[in-house]
Amino acid sequence: MPSVNVTSRGAWNIVGKQSWGRLGMTEPAGDFGRNITASSAERILVLGTGEFVWEPYLLAERLEQAGAAVVYSSTTRSPIATGFAIKSAIAFTDNYGLGIANFVYNVAHQRFDRILLCIETPAQSVDSLLLTALADVAPVVEVVTYE
């Protein structure tokens, strides 16, 4: 079992503002990925990471309101066996540099026009195994960060 000590600090720092959701809000959220646009009927997966889910969700909502066919999901630390409702799984290492196994479920068997992987750490913190697996699902995989 990996160490899940929440007081651990990973190799990667969180970048950008931290005034949303789990840390309390000091101003309205919603500017994450503000320059990202979508084509009408474009199939997009917006993927939050770990607890970084609120601002990616707002991005997904905005793209859907613009006419895109948006699916929203997030990564998790929770291991789940495939079968029944869980059609596919991708395993990779967390983007915080803690070496903790993370997972994405019910994505690998689908197809999208574009995937927006939303992170609060630097772009280079993403495990290449995750990027490779996502590239099999969509021709365009973008890492969206505050950088």
Secondary structure, DSSP 8 states (H G I E B T S, - for coil): -----TT---SS---S---SGGG--SS----TTTT----TT-EEEEEEBTTB-HHHHHHHHHHHHTT-EEEEEE-BS-----BTTB--EEEEE-TTSS--EEEEES-TTS--SEEEEE-SS-GGGS-HHHHHHHHTT-SEEEEE---
